[in-house]
């Protein structure tokens, strides 16, 4: 069997009522003929929406096919034992030209009870944000199901939801159970569990070109909501040039950020996991054994668990998210 190598994938594009054109104008992606590209799934093992390799001898193979063939050599022993032949993470870029629905995702326990696979915890890294752009994350006061239903019934739910200004470089962790939404004017990278389950609570009374509203899932959402109000909804970090900085350490994935302007060597010999590079600024070259790949803003590279030493060389100051399972 040929040796595994860092792999690039062809995105799967999703037309959304709230989508825009930043995938093309900022990330240089060709999603034609979609009129409103809201999401680019750049690394996916979701059934029916799996991404395919575009480089090397595995070109044309879908991600989950590779997991089935290469097993722990690709994803690591712990991840393969836990998730089997399903790749455990989904990476996408999202362009919100309009507000997304107010929504919530189930956690693993609720998803298992409902027979829908994994729960869905996720994180956002803001690539671009227009002045005044906002996100919704959680509640702005202590509340409970009774209060929530009262505000929802009066069409005043937004009065009890927490809003945060969004700026380039901001990070938000959205654990399963947290009510959330993206406002307009934002381009972001999202790392999440492999799941496509979303419970829409409110969709701004929006209708499509045929006058039809999108389906809501208010009853399903109620049991999923976590009413906890944390001290902060924003992930704070300090950018240190040429040094890896931790962002998110969750049970489902770990994400770090690396801003660098010189070559960096990475040693993964002690890591029992694949690694995903998500380029969010600049252009880099990734050297792994005899393999050499370039990566630009908006592209993703999957490093197999068997890889041990990587050299990252930026053409100018660049920034990547480094994602793995710990």
Buried (B, 14 or more C-beta within 10 A) or exposed (E): EEEBBBBBBEBBBBEBBBBBBBBBEBBEBEBEEBEBBBBBBBBBBBEEEBBBBEBBEBEEBBBBBBBEBBBBBBBBEBBBEEBEBBBBBBBBBBBBBBBBBBBBBBBBEBBEEEEBBBBBBBBBBBBBBEEEBBBBBBBBEEBEEEBBEEBBEEEEBBEBBBBBEBEBBBBBBBBBBBBBBBBBBBBBBBBBBBBBBBBBBBBEEEEEEEEEEEEBBEEBBBBBBBBEEBEEBBBEBEEEEEEBEEBBEBEBBBBBBBBBEEEBEBEBEEBBBBBBBBBBBBBBBBBBBEBEBBBBBBBBBBBBBBBBEBEBBBEEEBBBBBBBBE
